[in-house]
Every structure is written in structure tokens, then in C-alpha cells.
């Protein structure tokens, strides 16, 4: 690493958001040390100023090597698939604890950012939501007084490389809007480039330590599924048929996934807990405090975001 470049440590660097964060930092001539688990190492990309550290999130030696000679840590790692509490523990809780303990031992790291989830608002919904809240609590309990720390809770994040919302958007482009659970709620969204810009803005700013921020794409009060369908019709200029997927059907599919997981060992995305998250009626964010502290402003509303995602 160049002695003239700031160096930032990033976990979750092979994931959708983590890799986007790394690229954003490299654009600013910031060096990055990124953690990759052994099974994900083949997904690592090569770039000037980027060094990969191979190891597990909950390994103290790996954590020490990752944060050595860095100015800040951006924790993007996270598990989103699982059927039990234990499936989410390593990435969402234990890894946070291990990194913070390494930071405290080092005594040299001044900034720490945890990328959490809006689901952490309501931990009783699912094992995932509970693990994200516990990760936040871990930061609150373990971050030392010498470390300025923040938490960002993004809503659903989409963009090139996303695999969660992309299938729904592709079906819309084909003319079918698959609306889970009847689609009666409202939700915020954020394009991945806006999220990475927000993280860079946090890095440049001296936000108050202990802050927990929620972000959205600039659409106050979020979107309904009707809003999304109208935007898609305007964008692709053809009728889109709305197909509501009832909650009881989602529940049945989720229950089948649990049986399949026990037989195959593969961790599903759609579980009973995930159905509760999807069908929750209100996932709306407010940017006000984050914008006040960092001057960040989102730039990509859904219509432009869909163009970029499906280009």
C-alpha cells in the first residue's frame, strides 16, 4: 500500500454491496484491505490499491491483519440466508464482535461503520432481523470511547449485480408484476451507487459517534407496488399485468424451503421469517439527519435506477 494513501478496511468485499463500496473508495485514491472468506476467494477482483485478506470473520488473527495500518473499518459483511438463529450469527453478530475487539486492542482505528439493515427496527420478525439488531447492540456495547462509530440501516438495495430484486424487475420488463403478499405496504428503496456515495460521505464527515442513520433514494414516504408498476409501465411502454402472490402461498413455499434445506443443507432465501419481513406494511426511511451531518443527497430515483440495473 502507498504511504501517501489512506487505507480503509472492508468486510464483505466479495458481496454485492461490499464490492461496490470497494470500487467507490478506489475511485478516490483510497487504498483498501478487504476480507474474503476462503470459499469466496475465487470471487475476489484485482485492482490497484486493493489487498485481499483471506480468513474467517470470527478469527481474531484475521481481524488483526485486516485492520492493521488502516484509518477506518467499514463492516459490510452479512448473512441474508438461513433457517435458524445460528445461520446468521457468524457474519451478523460474532464477526462484528471480533472486529471491534481487534480495534480496541489496536487502539489506532478512529472510525467504524456498521452496515446494518432496516429489518433491525423490528427484531421479532425473523432470525435475520434479530441478528441485525444484535449486531447493532454489539457495536453499542463494545465500541471504545476512542472510536467514532455509526450504523447505517439501508432499505432494499438494488442495482447491477443485485440478485434479490432483479428477478422481480425482470418479470416486470416481461409484462408481469409479481407482488408478494398482496402489496398493501409502502417501502423505501436505494440504488447501490447512492448507498456507496453515502458511505463515502460518512467517511469524509465527522458524524456524531453513536449515530444510527436510515437512508432512502429521495422519494419521501417511499413507494407502493402501484407506484413501482406505474414507473415500469412508463419506462418500458407496455402494459404490465399485476399478479398478487397471497401470503398463505408464500408461507407454504417458505415451509417447503425449510424441508428442502434439511434434506440438502442449502440455505434458502424465502423462509417464514422472510415472509414476515416482505409482508410488513411499512419500511419507510428518513434521510434528514444523515443529510444534515454529511451533506449527502441521493441522486437516483427508481426509474433511472431500473434503467441502470437492467441496461
C-alpha positions in Angstrom: 0.0 0.0 0.0 1.2 3.5 -0.8 2.3 5.5 2.2 0.5 8.6 0.7 -2.9 6.9 0.5 -5.4 6.5 3.3 -6.2 2.8 3.8 -9.7 1.5 4.8 -10.6 -2.0 5.9 -13.8 -3.5 4.4 -15.5 -6.8 5.3 -18.0 -8.4 2.9 -15.9 -7.3 0.0 -17.0 -10.1 -2.4 -20.7 -9.3 -1.9 -23.0 -7.1 -3.9 -22.7 -4.0 -1.7 -19.2 -4.6 -0.3 -17.6 -4.9 -3.8 -19.4 -1.6 -4.8 -18.0 0.1 -1.7 -14.5 -1.0 -2.5 -14.7 0.3 -6.1 -16.1 3.6 -4.8 -13.2 4.0 -2.4 -10.6 3.1 -5.0 -12.0 5.8 -7.3 -11.0 8.3 -4.6 -7.4 7.1 -4.5 -8.1 5.3 -1.1 -6.4 2.0 -0.6 -8.5 -0.9 0.6 -7.8 -4.0 2.7 -10.7 -6.3 2.1 -11.7 -9.5 3.9 -12.7 -12.6 1.9 -13.7 -15.9 3.4 -11.9 -18.9 1.9 -15.0 -20.2 0.0 -15.5 -16.7 -1.5 -11.8 -16.1 -2.5 -12.4 -17.0 -6.1 -14.8 -14.0 -6.3 -12.1 -11.5 -5.5 -11.2 -9.0 -8.2 -7.8 -7.4 -8.8 -7.3 -3.6 -8.7 -4.6 -1.2 -7.9 -4.6 -0.2 -4.2 -6.6 -3.3 -3.2 -5.3 -6.0 -0.9 -7.3 -9.1 0.0 -7.0 -10.8 3.4 -8.2 -14.4 3.4 -9.8 -15.7 6.6 -13.0 -16.1 8.7 -14.9 -13.2 10.2 -14.7 -14.6 13.7 -11.0 -15.3 13.7 -9.0 -12.8 15.9 -5.8 -13.1 13.9 -7.6 -12.5 10.6 -9.3 -9.4 12.1 -5.9 -8.0 13.4 -4.3 -8.5 9.9 -7.3 -6.8 8.3 -7.3 -3.7 10.4 -3.5 -3.2 10.7 -2.4 0.2 9.4 -6.0 1.3 8.4 -7.8 4.5 9.3 -11.3 3.1 9.5 -13.3 -0.1 9.2 -16.5 -0.4 7.1 -18.4 -3.6 8.0 -20.4 -4.7 5.0 -20.4 -8.5 5.7 -23.7 -10.1 6.4 -25.7 -13.3 6.1 -29.1 -13.0 4.5 -30.0 -16.7 4.0 -30.7 -19.1 6.8 -33.3 -21.2 8.6 -32.0 -20.8 12.2 -30.6 -18.2 14.5 -27.2 -19.9 14.2 -27.1 -19.4 10.4 -26.9 -15.7 10.8 -24.7 -15.5 13.9 -21.1 -15.5 12.4 -21.5 -12.7 9.9 -24.1 -10.5 11.6 -23.0 -10.8 15.2 -19.8 -12.6 16.0 -17.8 -11.1 13.2 -18.8 -7.6 14.4 -17.6 -8.5 17.9 -14.3 -9.9 16.7 -13.5 -6.8 14.5 -14.4 -4.4 17.4 -12.2 -6.4 19.8 -9.3 -6.1 17.3 -10.0 -2.4 17.0 -9.9 -2.0 20.8 -6.7 -4.0 21.0 -5.1 -1.9 18.3 -6.0 1.5 19.7 -5.3 3.1 16.4 -8.6 2.9 14.5 -10.6 6.1 14.7 -13.8 5.3 12.7 -16.1 2.3 12.5 -19.2 1.9 10.3 -21.7 -1.0 10.5 -23.9 -1.5 7.5 -27.0 -3.0 9.1 -30.5 -3.3 7.7 -33.8 -1.6 8.1 -35.1 -5.0 9.3 -33.2 -4.4 12.6 -36.0 -2.0 13.5 -38.3 -5.0 14.2 -36.1 -7.8 15.5 -39.0 -10.1 16.4 -39.9 -10.5 12.7 -37.2 -13.0 11.8 -33.9 -14.6 12.8 -32.2 -12.2 10.2 -33.8 -9.1 11.7 -32.9 -10.2 15.2 -29.3 -10.9 14.2 -29.0 -7.4 12.6 -30.3 -5.8 15.8 -27.9 -7.9 17.9 -25.1 -6.7 15.6 -26.0 -3.1 16.3 -26.2 -3.8 20.1 -22.7 -5.4 19.8 -21.4 -2.1 18.4 -23.1 -0.1 21.1 -21.6 -2.3 23.8 -18.1 -2.9 22.5 -17.0 0.2 20.6 -14.5 2.1 22.7 -14.6 5.7 23.5 -11.7 6.4 21.2 -13.6 5.1 18.1 -16.2 7.2 16.4 -18.8 4.7 15.2 -22.0 4.9 13.2 -24.7 2.5 12.0 -26.4 2.8 8.6 -29.7 1.0 8.0 -30.4 0.9 4.3 -33.7 -0.2 2.9 -33.8 -2.7 0.0 -30.7 -2.0 -2.1 -30.8 -2.7 -5.9 -28.5 -2.2 -8.9 -26.3 -4.1 -11.3 -25.2 -7.3 -9.6 -28.1 -7.5 -7.2 -29.8 -10.9 -7.1 -32.7 -10.3 -4.8 -34.8 -7.6 -6.5 -33.5 -8.3 -10.0 -35.9 -11.2 -10.8 -38.9 -9.1 -9.9 -37.7 -6.3 -12.1 -37.1 -8.7 -15.0 -40.6 -10.1 -14.7 -41.9 -6.5 -14.9 -40.0 -5.9 -18.0 -41.6 -9.0 -19.5 -45.0 -7.6 -18.6 -45.8 -9.3 -15.2 -45.6 -7.6 -11.8 -45.2 -10.3 -9.2 -46.5 -8.6 -6.0 -45.8 -10.5 -2.8 -48.3 -10.7 0.0 -50.9 -8.5 -1.8 -48.7 -5.5 -1.9 -50.5 -3.3 0.6 -47.5 -1.7 2.3 -45.0 1.1 1.5 -41.3 0.8 1.3 -38.2 2.8 0.6 -35.5 1.8 -1.9 -32.0 2.9 -2.6 -29.8 2.4 -5.7 -26.4 0.9 -4.8 -24.4 3.8 -6.1 -26.3 6.2 -3.9 -25.5 3.9 -0.9 -21.8 3.8 -1.7 -21.8 7.5 -2.1 -23.5 7.8 1.3 -20.8 5.6 2.9 -18.0 7.7 1.3 -19.8 10.9 2.6 -19.8 9.4 6.1 -16.0 8.7 5.7 -15.4 12.3 4.8 -17.6 13.7 7.5 -17.3 13.9 11.3 -20.6 12.5 12.2 -21.6 12.3 15.9 -20.4 9.0 17.4 -23.2 6.6 18.2 -25.4 7.7 15.3 -27.9 5.3 13.6 -28.9 6.5 10.2 -31.6 5.4 7.8 -31.4 6.2 4.1 -33.6 6.3 1.0 -33.4 7.3 -2.6 -35.1 10.7 -2.2 -38.7 9.5 -2.6 -40.3 10.7 0.7 -42.8 8.3 2.0 -41.4 5.6 -0.2 -43.1 3.5 -2.8 -46.2 1.3 -3.1 -46.3 -1.6 -5.5 -48.8 0.5 -7.6 -46.1 3.2 -7.8 -43.5 0.7 -8.9 -45.8 -0.7 -11.6 -46.7 2.7 -12.9 -42.9 3.6 -13.2 -42.3 0.3 -15.0 -45.1 1.0 -17.5 -43.8 4.5 -18.2 -40.2 3.1 -18.6 -40.9 0.1 -20.8 -44.0 1.5 -22.6 -46.2 -1.6 -22.5 -48.9 -2.9 -20.2 -47.9 -4.8 -17.1 -50.2 -7.3 -15.6 -50.3 -7.4 -11.8 -50.2 -10.9 -10.2 -50.7 -10.8 -6.5 -49.0 -13.7 -4.6 -51.1 -14.4 -1.5 -49.3 -14.5 1.9 -50.6 -18.1 2.5 -48.9 -19.2 -0.7 -45.7 -17.5 0.4 -46.0 -19.3 3.7 -46.4 -22.6 2.0 -43.4 -22.0 -0.2 -41.3 -21.0 2.8 -42.3 -24.1 4.8 -41.4 -26.3 1.8 -38.0 -24.5 1.7 -37.4 -25.5 5.3 -37.9 -29.1 4.5 -35.7 -28.8 1.4 -33.0 -27.2 3.5 -33.0 -30.1 6.0 -32.6 -32.5 3.1 -30.0 -30.6 1.0 -28.2 -28.4 3.5 -28.6 -25.4 1.2 -29.8 -22.2 2.9 -32.9 -20.7 1.3 -33.8 -17.0 0.9 -37.5 -17.4 1.3 -38.3 -18.6 4.9 -41.2 -18.0 7.3 -39.2 -15.1 8.8 -38.5 -13.6 5.3 -42.2 -13.7 4.5 -43.0 -11.7 7.6 -40.4 -9.1 6.5 -41.8 -9.0 3.0 -45.4 -8.6 4.2 -44.7 -6.0 6.8 -46.7 -2.9 6.0 -44.2 -0.1 6.5 -40.5 0.1 5.6 -40.1 3.8 5.1 -36.9 5.7 5.8 -36.0 9.3 6.6 -32.7 10.8 5.3 -32.9 14.1 7.2 -30.3 13.5 10.0 -27.8 11.9 7.7 -28.0 14.7 5.2 -27.6 17.3 7.9 -24.4 15.7 9.2 -22.8 14.7 5.8 -24.4 16.9 3.1 -25.1 13.7 1.2 -28.0 13.7 -1.3 -29.4 10.7 -3.2 -29.4 11.1 -7.0 -31.1 8.0 -8.5 -34.8 7.6 -8.2 -36.4 4.3 -9.3 -37.0 5.0 -13.0 -33.3 5.8 -13.6 -32.3 3.0 -11.3 -34.2 0.5 -13.3 -32.6 1.7 -16.5 -29.2 1.3 -15.0 -29.9 -2.1 -13.4 -31.4 -3.7 -16.5 -29.2 -2.0 -19.1 
